[in-house]
Amino acid sequence: MFTHKCLVEHVEGDELSIEVNADRPDMLSAEGIARALRLFMGLERPRKYEAVEGDVEVRVDPSVQGVRPYILCAVVRDVELSEEAVRQLM
């Protein structure tokens, strides 16, 4: 349905069952699934984000190269999160 990593398994009336792969943590919350549904149904357009190079440096120990050959990180500023939103992120 939404992507290759999230599939609709069953639809009955206004209920649906989906399967989410573990490498899609954005789909492990009600908010993430709701966002994907809105996109899939054409109720919302994908968000556009701007990435700018900053002064933060991330160092990864070379010993993890075999199990984690790539790493990605972000610094997000000026976002207000409720306590529940923080719980959902964790």
N, C-alpha and C positions, 0 to 999 in steps of 0.2 A: 504494500500500500504506500506508505510515506516514502520510504527509501528502501534500499536493499537490506537495511538492517532492522526494519520493523515491518512485520507482515500481519495482515488481518487473517485470523484463523477461522472466525465464525461470526456471522451476523444474524441476529434474530430480533425482529422488530426494531426498537431503538437501542438495542444493546449490541456491543461487538466485543469480541475477544481478540487480543493482539499478542504477538510474540515480539519481544524486544531483545536484541543481542546485547551482551554485557559491554561491548565497546561503544555503546550509545548512551552514556550516562545522562545526556540531556533528555532522554526518553524515560527516565526512571522516576519522574515526578508527574503529578497531575497536570502541572503547568506545561511541562514539556510535551506531553501527549496532547493536551488541548491545543497548543500552538501548532503541532504537526497536523492535527485534524483541520484546523482553520485554514492552513495552507493547502492541504489536500482538497478541501471542499471549495477552494477559491474565495474564501471569505476574508482572506488577508494575503498581502504580498510579502515575500521574504524581506527580512530586515537587512539593511545595508550598514556595514560597520566600516569605519576608517581605521586603518592601522598606521601608526607612525613609529619611526624608530626612536627609541628612548635611550636613557643612560643606565638602564638596569642590565646587569650581567648575570647570566646563569652559567654555573660551572657544573659539568656532569663528569663524574669519575669514569675514566676510560674502562674500568673493569665491568661496567654494565653494558658495554657496546654489544655484546652477544645477545642479550635479552631485551635490550631497549635501544635499538640502533638510531632512533629519532626521538626528539623531545620537542615539545612546543609549550610555551607558557605565555601568559599575558598579565599585564598590570592594568587593572580596571579602576578608574578613579571617578569620583563624584557620582556614586550610585548609592541611593538610600535603600537599605534592606530591612524588612521587618524581622522579628525574631523567627517567625515561621518560614520566611524566605531563606534565612540562613540555615535552618534545619533542613529544608528541601535541598539546598546545595550540598550539604554534608551527606 
